[in-house]
């Protein structure tokens, strides 16, 4: 009788382990099927000039002078190759108006690009605190959410200064130097995040 009970106990234990293993396989399978996947389908970089972007007016509301801003612009296309929506548009920060649950993009410079930036501009263009110290910002036009199969066109602008000679704003280096910066700009990595969690990274020079 004791031997029979032990045998039954072993069989029950075996089936429990089998059921647990099957559940784990099922969960892993579902995870793989539902895993979001994005792909970089296109990328480019340019020196972008926005003519008369800054306008100043006198007391009679007459235009006194204007300045053209110059930026290093990254353009990249991201495709959702998974089977579910990636990102979101629900969680909007009431102060910054940034979409917290959406796709965000960061440019991580290579050592070569970092050195080129410092040599030409005098600082690391890709560091937020260094940009702020030089009174320069960024601009962007991005798709925070991509549905299944959707391709999003995105732009990241790193301000470089103004084209005209003035004491009011940072004046950009020569076009020759800016073209050197442009030619090096793809020696960098595009990092994609959602809520500060990295979901993908792409080498832009590959």
DODRENTOR-384812 format. One record per residue (C-alpha): residue in three letters; z, x, y; residue number from 1. Coordinates in nm, 3 decimals. Example, Ala and Ser with C-alpha at 12.3 -4.5 7.8 and 13.67 -1.06 7.14 Angstrom:
! residues 2
residu, up, east, north, num
ALA, 0.780, 1.230, -0.450, 1
SER, 0.714, 1.367, -0.106, 2
//
This chain:
! residues 206
residu, up, east, north, num
UNK, 0.000, 0.000, 0.000, 1
UNK, 0.081, 0.281, 0.236, 2
UNK, -0.253, 0.446, 0.160, 3
UNK, -0.440, 0.123, 0.229, 4
UNK, -0.273, 0.084, 0.570, 5
UNK, -0.361, 0.440, 0.659, 6
UNK, -0.721, 0.376, 0.559, 7
UNK, -0.743, 0.061, 0.774, 8
UNK, -0.583, 0.249, 1.063, 9
UNK, -0.843, 0.527, 1.035, 10
UNK, -1.129, 0.274, 1.033, 11
UNK, -0.992, 0.097, 1.341, 12
UNK, -0.952, 0.431, 1.519, 13
UNK, -1.310, 0.524, 1.429, 14
UNK, -1.451, 0.200, 1.570, 15
UNK, -1.243, 0.236, 1.887, 16
UNK, -1.383, 0.585, 1.943, 17
UNK, -1.733, 0.459, 1.868, 18
UNK, -1.691, 0.172, 2.116, 19
UNK, -1.559, 0.412, 2.381, 20
UNK, -1.850, 0.650, 2.326, 21
UNK, -2.100, 0.364, 2.351, 22
UNK, -1.938, 0.248, 2.678, 23
UNK, -1.960, 0.598, 2.822, 24
UNK, -2.327, 0.628, 2.727, 25
UNK, -2.395, 0.288, 2.884, 26
UNK, -2.218, 0.382, 3.207, 27
UNK, -2.400, 0.713, 3.231, 28
UNK, -2.730, 0.538, 3.165, 29
UNK, -2.664, 0.282, 3.436, 30
UNK, -2.561, 0.559, 3.675, 31
UNK, -2.888, 0.744, 3.615, 32
UNK, -3.091, 0.428, 3.657, 33
UNK, -2.916, 0.340, 3.984, 34
UNK, -2.896, 0.690, 4.128, 35
UNK, -3.060, 0.713, 4.469, 36
UNK, -3.338, 0.967, 4.501, 37
UNK, -3.520, 1.085, 4.812, 38
UNK, -3.813, 1.318, 4.856, 39
UNK, -3.942, 1.521, 5.150, 40
UNK, -4.312, 1.432, 5.176, 41
UNK, -4.407, 1.597, 5.504, 42
UNK, -4.261, 1.828, 5.767, 43
UNK, -4.371, 2.003, 6.086, 44
UNK, -4.230, 2.155, 6.402, 45
UNK, -4.358, 2.176, 6.758, 46
UNK, -4.260, 2.267, 7.111, 47
UNK, -4.243, 1.919, 7.267, 48
UNK, -4.282, 1.873, 7.642, 49
UNK, -4.181, 1.543, 7.803, 50
UNK, -4.357, 1.539, 8.139, 51
UNK, -4.150, 1.415, 8.437, 52
UNK, -3.862, 1.332, 8.205, 53
UNK, -3.600, 1.385, 8.477, 54
UNK, -3.663, 1.218, 8.812, 55
UNK, -3.459, 1.250, 9.128, 56
UNK, -3.476, 1.010, 9.424, 57
UNK, -3.370, 1.027, 9.787, 58
UNK, -3.162, 0.772, 9.980, 59
UNK, -3.474, 0.558, 10.035, 60
UNK, -3.534, 0.549, 9.659, 61
UNK, -3.838, 0.768, 9.700, 62
UNK, -3.901, 1.022, 9.429, 63
UNK, -3.795, 1.361, 9.558, 64
UNK, -3.874, 1.580, 9.258, 65
UNK, -3.914, 1.560, 8.884, 66
UNK, -3.869, 1.793, 8.590, 67
UNK, -4.035, 1.817, 8.250, 68
UNK, -3.797, 1.873, 7.961, 69
UNK, -3.885, 2.098, 7.668, 70
UNK, -3.746, 2.073, 7.316, 71
UNK, -3.791, 2.214, 6.969, 72
UNK, -3.898, 1.907, 6.772, 73
UNK, -3.872, 1.872, 6.395, 74
UNK, -4.075, 1.595, 6.233, 75
UNK, -4.017, 1.508, 5.868, 76
UNK, -4.108, 1.222, 5.636, 77
UNK, -3.854, 1.108, 5.378, 78
UNK, -3.947, 0.880, 5.087, 79
UNK, -3.703, 0.678, 4.878, 80
UNK, -3.822, 0.737, 4.522, 81
UNK, -3.519, 0.568, 4.362, 82
UNK, -3.477, 0.206, 4.257, 83
UNK, -3.226, 0.099, 4.521, 84
UNK, -3.184, 0.110, 4.898, 85
UNK, -3.051, 0.434, 5.043, 86
UNK, -2.839, 0.436, 5.358, 87
UNK, -2.743, 0.134, 5.567, 88
UNK, -2.728, -0.022, 5.913, 89
UNK, -2.402, -0.214, 5.895, 90
UNK, -2.138, 0.029, 6.024, 91
UNK, -2.215, 0.097, 6.392, 92
UNK, -1.974, 0.313, 6.592, 93
UNK, -1.881, 0.109, 6.905, 94
UNK, -1.846, 0.424, 7.118, 95
UNK, -2.136, 0.647, 7.011, 96
UNK, -2.355, 0.369, 6.867, 97
UNK, -2.430, 0.592, 6.571, 98
UNK, -2.475, 0.421, 6.234, 99
UNK, -2.198, 0.559, 6.016, 100
UNK, -2.333, 0.428, 5.686, 101
UNK, -2.689, 0.543, 5.756, 102
UNK, -2.885, 0.851, 5.664, 103
UNK, -2.808, 1.151, 5.884, 104
UNK, -2.996, 1.479, 5.909, 105
UNK, -2.880, 1.834, 5.983, 106
UNK, -3.090, 2.147, 6.034, 107
UNK, -2.925, 2.454, 5.885, 108
UNK, -3.097, 2.770, 6.017, 109
UNK, -3.171, 3.072, 5.804, 110
UNK, -3.036, 3.408, 5.921, 111
UNK, -3.383, 3.493, 6.055, 112
UNK, -3.403, 3.172, 6.259, 113
UNK, -3.047, 3.216, 6.383, 114
UNK, -3.123, 3.570, 6.503, 115
UNK, -3.449, 3.452, 6.666, 116
UNK, -3.262, 3.177, 6.851, 117
UNK, -3.001, 3.422, 6.980, 118
UNK, -3.265, 3.678, 7.078, 119
UNK, -3.480, 3.430, 7.272, 120
UNK, -3.224, 3.182, 7.407, 121
UNK, -2.906, 3.388, 7.406, 122
UNK, -2.717, 3.148, 7.177, 123
UNK, -2.735, 2.960, 6.848, 124
UNK, -2.944, 2.651, 6.923, 125
UNK, -2.825, 2.481, 6.604, 126
UNK, -2.455, 2.499, 6.683, 127
UNK, -2.328, 2.191, 6.870, 128
UNK, -2.055, 2.374, 7.063, 129
UNK, -2.296, 2.647, 7.177, 130
UNK, -2.549, 2.387, 7.291, 131
UNK, -2.278, 2.207, 7.488, 132
UNK, -2.166, 2.533, 7.649, 133
UNK, -2.525, 2.575, 7.772, 134
UNK, -2.551, 2.212, 7.892, 135
UNK, -2.811, 2.126, 7.629, 136
UNK, -2.813, 1.837, 7.386, 137
UNK, -3.019, 1.683, 7.110, 138
UNK, -3.231, 1.374, 7.065, 139
UNK, -3.344, 1.191, 6.756, 140
UNK, -3.546, 0.905, 6.618, 141
UNK, -3.454, 0.842, 6.256, 142
UNK, -3.463, 0.577, 5.985, 143
UNK, -3.100, 0.523, 5.880, 144
UNK, -3.197, 0.307, 5.582, 145
UNK, -3.483, 0.329, 5.332, 146
UNK, -3.572, 0.056, 5.085, 147
UNK, -3.719, 0.134, 4.744, 148
UNK, -4.052, 0.313, 4.789, 149
UNK, -4.023, 0.320, 5.168, 150
UNK, -4.120, 0.628, 5.373, 151
UNK, -3.930, 0.697, 5.694, 152
UNK, -4.067, 0.906, 5.982, 153
UNK, -3.797, 1.105, 6.158, 154
UNK, -3.770, 1.333, 6.460, 155
UNK, -3.496, 1.574, 6.564, 156
UNK, -3.520, 1.729, 6.911, 157
UNK, -3.319, 2.035, 7.019, 158
UNK, -3.325, 2.058, 7.399, 159
UNK, -3.435, 2.393, 7.540, 160
UNK, -3.433, 2.324, 7.915, 161
UNK, -3.691, 2.234, 8.179, 162
UNK, -4.038, 2.375, 8.246, 163
UNK, -4.014, 2.401, 8.625, 164
UNK, -3.832, 2.678, 8.810, 165
UNK, -3.504, 2.541, 8.948, 166
UNK, -3.138, 2.628, 8.990, 167
UNK, -3.028, 2.284, 8.876, 168
UNK, -3.119, 2.304, 8.508, 169
UNK, -3.175, 2.563, 8.238, 170
UNK, -3.529, 2.696, 8.263, 171
UNK, -3.700, 2.760, 7.930, 172
UNK, -3.828, 3.105, 7.830, 173
UNK, -4.199, 3.179, 7.837, 174
UNK, -4.434, 2.985, 7.608, 175
UNK, -4.498, 3.309, 7.421, 176
UNK, -4.129, 3.331, 7.330, 177
UNK, -4.108, 2.960, 7.253, 178
UNK, -4.400, 2.993, 7.013, 179
UNK, -4.211, 3.270, 6.832, 180
UNK, -3.917, 3.029, 6.797, 181
UNK, -4.154, 2.759, 6.674, 182
UNK, -4.313, 2.987, 6.413, 183
UNK, -3.968, 3.071, 6.277, 184
UNK, -3.826, 2.718, 6.295, 185
UNK, -3.926, 2.614, 5.943, 186
UNK, -3.716, 2.896, 5.800, 187
UNK, -3.436, 2.646, 5.770, 188
UNK, -3.287, 2.381, 5.544, 189
UNK, -3.282, 2.006, 5.606, 190
UNK, -2.955, 1.855, 5.485, 191
UNK, -2.936, 1.478, 5.431, 192
UNK, -2.597, 1.307, 5.439, 193
UNK, -2.441, 0.962, 5.425, 194
UNK, -2.090, 0.935, 5.571, 195
UNK, -2.067, 1.317, 5.581, 196
UNK, -2.143, 1.337, 5.207, 197
UNK, -2.445, 1.550, 5.122, 198
UNK, -2.702, 1.369, 4.908, 199
UNK, -2.995, 1.609, 4.932, 200
UNK, -3.120, 1.932, 5.087, 201
UNK, -3.473, 2.062, 5.135, 202
UNK, -3.600, 2.412, 5.213, 203
UNK, -3.848, 2.352, 5.496, 204
UNK, -4.044, 2.672, 5.433, 205
UNK, -4.136, 2.573, 5.076, 206
//
